[in-house]
Amino acid sequence: MHVVSIMAHQDDEMRCLGTMLKCRARGDTLHFITITDGSGGFVQRPDISREEGARIRHEEMSSLAKAIGADYINIREHDEFLYDTPHVRYAVVEALRRTKAELVFTHYEEDYNNDHVTTHHLVRHCAMHSCLPMMKTDSPPLPSHPAIFCVEPHGPIPFPATHFVDITEFEEEKIELLKRHASQETAMQMAVKAGFDKLCRRPDAYWGEKVGCEYAECFVAMKARGAVKPYNVLP
């Protein structure tokens, strides 16, 4: 199965990476797609150029993907200014087709960052067109609509989790991989006084306790025609 994380920014895979590692363990092929260039994520270096910021974020995400044998597609829209445009829709449709997406993780419909919210709606719309012939791109349409699950948002936003994956055996690897986003480890320590270790362990332990394991990630199926499957796709 082709498993795809399609997120706004490099490091947003934080809420599904453990599950993706579990997918890899069962033989799935992993792919990462980011829609923005991540150049706005440098609170610790406010004078950094957008070009340099984008270069760093691309290298960090590429390093993580390479470490686990995954593909990485960077659409490179302007970070913090993501809009739903014809150009972006075509780019997202092509990215989904190129990865042969069958299982997709993306943002929830509510989140603290509007790039996340825009990404959710782009994925909802573009996943439908990824398997239809009307929007022509370099890659052929998918044979069927991918299953789509939304990840837990950050902040005090109600999240009606319906699906849970025990990631206990992958928690340590997940955190070490995320630390390849070194610029964001520093940025988050400054912005929210927490790095990847705390930002992962606390929610993963919380959901694990709820469902009877040490660490778990939680999801809700995207409520869209074709995105919900009558069979199991999660590991």
Residue pairs with C-beta under 8 A, 6 or more apart in sequence:
1 23
1 28
1 29
1 102
1 103
1 233
2 28
2 29
2 31
2 99
2 100
2 101
2 102
2 103
3 20
3 23
3 24
3 28
3 29
3 30
3 31
3 102
3 103
3 104
3 105
4 30
4 31
4 32
4 33
4 96
4 99
4 101
4 103
4 104
4 105
4 146
5 12
5 13
5 16
5 17
5 20
5 30
5 31
5 32
5 33
5 104
5 105
5 106
6 33
6 34
6 35
6 92
6 95
6 96
6 104
6 105
6 106
6 119
6 123
7 13
7 32
7 33
7 34
7 35
7 105
7 106
7 107
7 116
7 119
8 34
8 35
8 36
8 82
8 107
8 113
8 115
8 116
8 118
8 119
9 34
9 36
9 38
9 41
9 57
9 79
9 115
10 34
10 38
10 41
10 57
10 58
10 60
10 61
10 74
10 181
10 184
11 38
11 41
11 60
11 61
11 178
11 181
11 184
12 34
12 107
12 116
13 20
13 32
13 64
13 105
13 178
14 178
14 196
14 199
14 200
15 105
15 151
15 152
15 203
15 217
16 105
16 149
16 151
16 217
16 219
17 174
17 177
17 178
18 165
18 167
18 170
18 171
18 174
18 204
18 215
18 217
19 105
19 165
19 167
19 217
19 219
19 234
19 235
20 30
20 105
21 68
21 167
21 170
21 173
21 174
22 165
22 167
22 169
22 170
22 235
23 30
23 103
23 235
24 30
24 68
24 69
25 170
25 235
26 235
28 103
28 235
29 70
29 71
30 65
30 68
30 69
30 70
30 71
31 70
31 71
31 72
31 73
31 99
31 101
32 61
32 64
32 65
32 70
32 71
32 72
32 73
33 72
33 73
33 74
33 75
33 92
33 95
33 96
33 99
34 61
34 72
34 73
34 74
34 75
35 75
35 77
35 82
35 88
35 91
35 92
35 115
35 119
35 122
36 75
36 76
36 77
36 78
36 79
36 80
36 82
36 115
37 50
37 53
37 54
37 57
37 58
37 74
37 76
37 77
37 78
37 79
38 53
38 54
38 57
38 58
38 61
38 79
39 50
39 51
39 53
39 54
39 57
39 78
39 79
40 50
40 53
40 79
40 80
41 53
41 57
41 79
41 183
41 184
41 187
42 48
42 53
42 183
42 187
43 187
43 190
43 191
44 183
44 186
44 187
44 190
45 53
50 78
50 79
53 79
53 183
54 76
54 79
56 183
57 181
57 183
58 74
58 76
60 180
60 181
60 182
60 183
60 184
61 72
61 74
61 181
62 72
63 180
64 70
64 177
64 178
64 180
64 181
65 71
65 72
66 72
67 177
67 180
68 177
71 99
73 95
73 98
73 99
75 88
75 91
75 92
75 95
77 88
79 115
80 113
80 115
82 88
82 114
82 115
82 118
82 119
83 118
84 118
84 121
84 122
84 125
88 122
89 122
89 125
89 126
89 129
89 135
90 135
90 137
92 122
92 123
92 126
93 126
93 129
93 130
93 135
93 137
94 137
94 138
94 139
96 104
96 126
96 127
96 130
96 142
96 146
97 130
97 137
97 139
97 140
97 141
97 142
98 138
98 139
100 142
101 127
101 130
101 142
101 146
102 144
102 146
102 147
102 233
103 146
103 147
103 149
103 233
103 234
104 123
104 127
104 146
104 147
104 148
104 149
105 148
105 149
105 150
105 151
105 219
106 119
106 120
106 123
106 148
106 149
106 150
106 151
106 222
107 116
107 117
107 119
107 120
107 123
107 150
107 151
107 153
108 116
108 120
108 150
108 151
108 152
108 153
108 157
108 159
108 220
109 117
109 120
109 121
109 150
110 117
110 153
110 157
111 117
111 120
111 153
111 154
111 155
111 157
112 153
112 154
112 155
112 157
116 153
120 150
123 148
123 222
124 148
124 222
124 224
124 227
127 145
127 146
127 148
127 224
127 226
127 227
128 145
128 224
128 225
128 226
129 135
130 141
130 142
130 145
130 146
131 141
131 142
131 143
131 144
131 145
131 146
131 226
132 141
133 141
144 226
145 225
145 226
145 227
146 227
147 221
147 227
147 228
147 229
147 233
148 221
148 222
148 224
148 227
149 163
149 219
149 220
149 221
149 222
149 234
150 219
150 220
150 221
150 222
151 217
151 219
152 159
152 161
152 203
152 217
152 218
152 219
153 159
159 218
159 220
160 220
161 207
161 218
161 219
161 220
162 219
162 220
162 221
163 218
163 219
163 220
163 221
163 234
164 207
164 210
164 211
164 216
164 217
164 218
164 219
165 216
165 217
165 218
165 219
165 234
165 235
166 208
166 211
166 213
166 215
166 216
167 174
167 204
167 215
167 216
167 217
168 208
168 213
168 214
168 215
168 216
171 200
171 201
171 204
171 214
171 215
174 200
175 196
175 197
175 200
175 201
178 185
178 196
178 200
179 185
179 195
179 196
181 196
184 196
185 195
185 196
188 194
188 195
188 196
188 199
189 195
192 199
201 215
204 215
204 216
204 217
205 214
205 215
207 215
207 216
207 217
207 218
208 214
208 215
208 216
210 216
219 234
221 227
221 228
222 228
